[in-house]
Every structure is written in C-alpha cells, then in structure tokens.
Amino acid sequence: MKPKFKFAVGAGIIVVALSCLAWVGARDSKTYYHTIPELSTLQGSARHARIRVGGDVAAGSITHRDDGVDFILTEQGQTLAVSYVGSDPLPDTFKDGAQCLVEGHETPDGHFVAETIQAKCASKYEAAPGGVLPPANSGPPAGAGQPSRTSAATPGSPAS
C-alpha cells in the first residue's frame, strides 16, 4: 500500500471517531428547562430526559438525609418534591424561600431526582430601601493617610 493511502485511511478513522464522540456528547448533555406546571404535560421520552426545573423552596420543607437533601419547590401554585443526590455541597444561599434551579430527571411516581442544584437569594442584590444605592466610592479620599511627598529639606539632612 502507498503511504498516502494509509495516511488517508488513518485520517478518515480519526475524523469518524471524533465525529461520533461529538455527536454522543452533544446528545447526552442536552438539558431542557421546564416549569413545574409543564412537567405534567410531558410525554414519552421527554418525561425521563434530563431537565431543569426552577421554583421557590417551600418554607419548612428542607430535610437533610445522610445521602442528600429532600425539599419542595413551588411555582405558580404547584409543588414538586425534589431529592438532591449530587456530590457537590449545597450552595450557601439554599434556604427556605430561596429561588432554586435543579437539574436531573423525574421518576415515574412524579418525584424529581436532582444531581445539580443552584440557588440564589433575590434580596441579596436588590437596591437599599427607598431605592437609594450607596455611593460607588465610599472609601477615604485619594491620598488620605499617606505621607506627603513634598517635604521640605531640613538643615543637616541630605537632599533627595
């Protein structure tokens, strides 16, 4: 066989292998966002696919277990029981009333198993009461507390 033919066959095999890996990776990493009311309308394979669901953590619903956390998400008057089984620690902002986004899959009995959780506290980034924001530069004036560079030479001291 000619070296060019061998090279072309090898390059073809590499291109096909990389294309297959890219296709499988893209297919497996797809995650769709649904609201809690939409979950009941999902049909067939979409019901068991990896999805994201957002809502507010219901007050008093957080229960810590040895292998994870159970809680309830609420949205538009509907609830969803969630079990977080991920290996990452819970976010610091995960608490009652926090907005939460979970990623995982729904079980046939309607329970949601989350491998990933993101939580935010909406009040943390709101403006101060009255709509007044603190000044952008609330530190000391420039040069405050630093020695002056214009010092007069005293007799007997070397000039700089």
Backbone hydrogen bonds, N-H to C=O, Kabsch-Sander energy under -0.5 kcal/mol:
donor,donor_aa,acceptor,acceptor_aa,energy
6,K,2,K,-2.0
7,F,3,P,-2.3
8,A,4,K,-2.3
9,V,5,F,-2.5
10,G,6,K,-2.4
11,A,7,F,-2.7
12,G,8,A,-2.3
13,I,9,V,-2.3
14,I,10,G,-2.1
15,V,11,A,-2.4
16,V,12,G,-2.5
17,A,13,I,-2.4
18,L,14,I,-2.6
19,S,15,V,-2.3
20,C,16,V,-2.3
21,L,17,A,-2.3
22,A,18,L,-2.4
23,W,19,S,-2.4
24,V,20,C,-2.6
25,G,21,L,-2.5
26,A,22,A,-2.4
27,R,23,W,-2.2
28,D,24,V,-2.4
29,S,25,G,-1.4
30,K,27,R,-0.7
32,Y,50,R,-1.2
34,H,52,R,-2.9
39,L,35,T,-1.0
39,L,36,I,-0.8
40,S,36,I,-0.6
40,S,37,P,-0.6
41,T,38,E,-1.5
42,L,38,E,-0.6
42,L,39,L,-1.0
46,A,43,Q,-1.3
47,R,44,G,-1.2
48,H,44,G,-0.5
48,H,45,S,-0.7
49,A,45,S,-0.7
51,I,104,G,-2.9
52,R,32,Y,-3.1
53,V,102,V,-2.4
54,G,34,H,-0.7
55,G,100,C,-2.1
56,D,74,T,-2.7
57,V,98,A,-2.5
58,A,72,I,-3.1
61,S,58,A,-1.7
63,T,70,D,-3.1
65,R,68,G,-3.2
68,G,65,R,-0.7
69,V,84,Y,-1.7
70,D,63,T,-2.9
71,F,82,V,-2.4
73,L,80,L,-2.7
74,T,56,D,-2.5
75,E,78,Q,-2.6
78,Q,75,E,-2.3
80,L,73,L,-2.1
82,V,71,F,-3.1
83,S,112,F,-2.6
84,Y,69,V,-3.6
85,V,83,S,-0.6
85,V,114,A,-2.7
86,G,114,A,-0.6
94,F,91,P,-1.6
95,K,93,T,-0.8
97,G,57,V,-2.5
98,A,95,K,-2.0
99,Q,120,K,-1.5
100,C,55,G,-3.3
101,L,118,Q,-3.1
102,V,53,V,-2.8
103,E,116,T,-2.4
104,G,51,I,-2.5
105,H,113,V,-2.1
106,E,47,R,-0.6
107,T,111,H,-3.5
110,G,107,T,-2.1
112,F,81,A,-2.6
113,V,105,H,-2.9
113,V,111,H,-0.5
114,A,83,S,-2.6
114,A,112,F,-0.6
115,E,103,E,-2.5
116,T,103,E,-1.7
118,Q,101,L,-2.4
120,K,99,Q,-2.5
122,A,120,K,-0.7
124,K,121,C,-1.5
125,Y,122,A,-1.1
126,E,123,S,-0.8
131,G,128,A,-1.8
132,V,129,P,-0.6
133,L,131,G,-0.6
138,S,136,A,-0.7
144,A,141,P,-2.1
146,Q,143,G,-1.6
151,S,149,R,-1.0
157,S,154,T,-2.1
